Amino acid sequence: MTGAPSQAADELGPIGSALEEFTGATVADSLEGLILFVAAFVVVYGLGKAVLLPIVRRGLEARELDAHAQKPLLKLATFGVVFLAIAVAFGFAGFGNFLVSMAGIAAAGALAVGLAMQSTISNFVSGVFIYIDKPFRIGDWIEWEDHSGVVEDISLRVTRVRTFDNELLTVPNAQLTDSVIKNPVEADQLRMKFVFGIGYDDDIDQARRIIVDEAERHPDILDDPAPSVRLTELGDSDVGLQSRFWIADPSRADFVRIKGEYVTEVKRRFDEEGIDIPYPVRTLEGGLELADEPDVLGAAE
């Protein structure tokens, strides 16, 4: 009966041996494991918070992520430090068997949760890729599928976009990463195009000169790259001249305003110089023949 306590006493470390004077060997062994667990957890967590988290923060700042976007990623890094500290503490305290059992339970639970939350996890992973790849930022005007608007908020699960009709769209991140996203304001300059239709009898060179002249006169259209005009189509009722010009620091408001002002001035010059913008014309040829025409006059009498 005395062999078990003696064997436990032989396995005790310095802390357990000191505690054994006040408690039994079994209690001393448990207390020693608890003290080692807490000490290892505090040390690993403290090192992670003092070393790892600042490195992660500097990495996010180096990628020029907004403070709003850094917050959830820093939370993930903190969670990783806590998980690592718990795992190291279990091993250091000699609770290896318990850790293995907990790992098996956690794996089974993770599998069940993963199957039940596939879409949520997909959106979460997509949110991480949005933060890393930065296809757009808060305040950008984006277009995807049949939608467009200004990005108001980016979280790990959803992105919120304000449409130009002042509607708020809450878009799952997976939908954005699985679609082709158009970001017209990502660069410092944006090329715009507009097709002017003139009549077949009008002077193409004169129309081209007016289109370029009005582009050069507009204060918000860049001189370099220079505006250009190309004949791009021969329609049923008009000749299509495509104007190409560039604007700086584009936004949705600038895009609409500049394009509207420019087209208005070109239309005014066309009217002044007699260049026609024809309506679509359809010519119908043939005749009508009435068979077995009734005697309407006779019926009326």
VENSUL-V228305 format. One line per field, one symbol per residue. phi: phi as a letter, one per 40 degrees, with the letter a starting at -180 (. if undefined). A space follows every 50 residues. Layout:
phi=???
This chain:
phi=.ccccccccccccdcccccccbbccccccccccccccccccccccccccc bccccccccccccgccdcccdccccccccccccccccccdcccgcccccc ccccccccccccccccbccccccccccccccccfcabcgccbbafbbaib cbabbcbbbbbccccgccbbbdccccccbcbbbcbcccbbcbbabccbcc cccccccccccccccccccbcccbcccabbcbabccbabcbccbabbbfc acccdccccccccccccccdccbgccbcccbbbbbhabbccfcccccccc c
